[in-house]
Amino acid sequence: MTYLETAAQFYSEVAQTPQVGLCCVQSTPLQLPGLKIPLLMQEMNYGCGTTVHPTELGNQPTVLYVGVGGGLEALQFAYFSRHASAVVAVEPVGAMREAATRNLEIAAQENPWFDTSFVEICEGDAFNLPVADASVDIVAQNCLFNIFEPEDLTRALKEAYRVLKPGGRLQMSDPIATRPIPVHLQQDERLRAMCLSGALTYQEYTERIINAGFGQIEIRARRPYRLLDSQTYNLEENLLLESLDSVSFKVAIPEDGACIFTGKTAIYAGSEPFFDDSAGHLLQLGIPAAVCDKTAAKLAAIKPLEIIVTNSTWHYSGGGCC
C-alpha cells in the first residue's frame, strides 16, 4: 500500500471503533452558547488544536473543511453559518464519512438550532477539492496535512489556495517538529498516519505555505504536543513535537517577502514622540506595536539602541503596524 492508503485504512479502523486520545492531544471542545457536542463526536476528536476562531466568523462565511473526522469542527463552523451547505466537508475515507454523518444526526437531535443540511459531506481528497476556483471564504484542516509527504503537502496547499476567494483564509492545526524527524520514522507509515512522524520543522512548514502563494501567516498558538522518546523510537536523543495553529491569508506576497506574525512587538524608546520609518510603520513612544517578524528585524536594524523588539509569544490576535 502507499502511505496514503495506509492512512486511509487506519482512519477507517478508528472511525468504526473510536479511540479516545488515539494520536493527538485531547482538549475540551470549544464551548459556545447553545452548542452541545455529542459524546461520540468528542471521542473522535482526532485533532491537535483548533481551526475555529469565533471572533473571525461573522457574516456567515462559507467553509470548506478537509478531512471531516468525527464532524466536531464542521459542527462548530456551522454554528456561525446556519444555512444549507454552509460547510462542505471533504473526506476520502468512507467509514469516516458514515461516522460523521451519524454524529451530525445526533447533534441535530441535541441542538435545536442545527440542521444536518448545514454540513454537506462529500467524497474527495485534499488534492482535488470539489469546488470552483475562488469560491470559499475559509479552508480548514486539523491534523491532516502533517501526514502528507512534502510534495503532497505542497499539492494540498496549492489546491487550498485555488479554491479560496481573494483575502480568504487557510486555517490549520498541525504538529511540527523541533528538529528534522529521522528517515526511519518518516518511513513508518503507521506512525505517519498517527501524526507522529510526518511533521516538518516550523521553518519548512511555513516556507511551504508561502511557496503556495500565501502572503500573510498568523500564528494563533504553538505548544508542546508529543515527545518521541529516545528508547521507544530509536533516537539518539528525545525529540519534541509541537502543535501549531495558524491562519494563512490569500493575499499578495509583498516584494520584500511574506509577513509572518508570531506575537512580536516593537517599542520605540527614543527622544521623539514617535518614530516613522517612512515604510508604513509608525511607533509611538513607549507603546508596544505588533509587527511581523520581517518588520521586527528591519526596525531593530534601523535603530538598535532606540527600538526594542520583544520575543515571539507564538500567539497573534491582530492589530499593530503591519
Buried (B, 14 or more C-beta within 10 A) or exposed (E): EEBBEBBBBBBBBBBEEBEEEBBBBBEEBBEEEEBBBBEBBBBBBBBBBBBBBEEBBEEEBBBBBBBBBBBBBBBBBBBBBEEEEBBBBBBBBEBBBBBBBBBBEBBBEEBEEBBBEBBBBBEBBBBEBEBEEEBBBBBBBBBBBBBBBEEBBBBBBBBBBBBBBEEBBBBBBBBBBBEEBBEEBBEBBEBBBBBBBBBBBBEBBBEBBBEBBBBBBBBBBBEEBBEBEEEEBEBEEEBEBBBBBBBBBBBEBEEEEBBBBBBBBBBBEBEEEEBEBEEEBEBEBEEBBBBBBBBBEBBBEEBEEBBBBBEBBBBBEEEBBB
